[in-house]
Amino acid sequence: MEQKKIPKNVQKYIIAYRFLLDALDEYREEILEIRRNDCRPERRKDIRERVASRCRREGWEVFRRIPRQEKRFRRLRWIKWLCWLGGSAGLGCSIALLIQAAVSRQLIFLLIGLIALTVNRICDKGLAVAQDVMVWSVMEHDYQPHQTVWSEKQKQLLPERLHPYVEPLSCTVEPEDCVRGRLRCLCGSTVFSMWRHPTQGYLRAVCPDCKREIVLFDEHLDARGADGQAQQYFPNALQTAVCRICESELHRVTVTVLSDAERSFFQEKPDPTAESGYCILFEMHCASCGQLTGDGRYLWNPEDEREEEQNL
């Protein structure tokens, strides 16, 4: 029986959809909480808004790729196109009318231009609301939490000192060579204050409950060819992360590590002809509003190493 070929736009939609489910997995306990009948309405609203804010990037990728074959989000797809057309038309008209008002100095053009600009803002807001509605629908009906367990091969990707603190999450991209996890303190807390050095490769999380300090990244421990001498800094030498929206200093941390299949990063003499690389990424999201507050990353590939050796 001949297998039906999936169109490219649908394939991209499916991939984006899986990324959204991965992002929702970071709020596993909260999603299970709002599914209970005894969850208070104000608590349910707070979680929904926080998750939608956290998943804004992943949700937009799904929202803009909704195909005609997806019957479930058909109304949202029409709303998306109407808001997009209305917003584009409103912005174009407002610019033209405001220019005309400046040239002719007639108040009527200024008033109509402001009305067109208001229409643009309303349409933009409509797009954001429709996108959040889609994320809430996926969160409440499609996301099914499951326990992710890493194999010994997957554990190799993460620095050993972080194993007790990183809880495995689902990962869509190359699960054998890419792992995702959520930072969780031994006391159970999943929110931290974050400290980084302004010039050195150093990132530290501090649990607000038990005051435990967790060094997430230290270039003297985790970079290629590191000397193994851990850095020590006083708090006044470090910068703390603060949310730009609500000014909260508490964050959730997601760790993502990606490696080539040969694990070249961990070899003393990697094959110089092989396409290889290693990336460790720390994403911080505000624990209060869910906004992305920053990220820190370390990238390594043998091509960069060879270029550095040639420049010496």
Secondary structure, DSSP 8 states (H G I E B T S, - for coil): -------HHHHHHHHHHHHHHHHHGGGHHHHHHHTSTT--HHHHHHHHHHHHHHTHHHHHHHHHT--TT--TTHHHHHHHHHHHHHHHHHHHHHHHHHHHHHHH--HHHHHHHHHHHHHHHHHHHHHHHHHHHHHHHIIIII---------HHHHTTS-GGGTTTEEEE---S-TTTEEEEEE--TTS---BEEEE-SSSSEEEEE-TTT--EEEEEEHHHHSTT---------GGGSEE---TTT----EEEEEEEEE-TT-GGG-SS--TTS---EEEEEEEEETTT--EEEEEEEEE-HHHHHHHHHH-
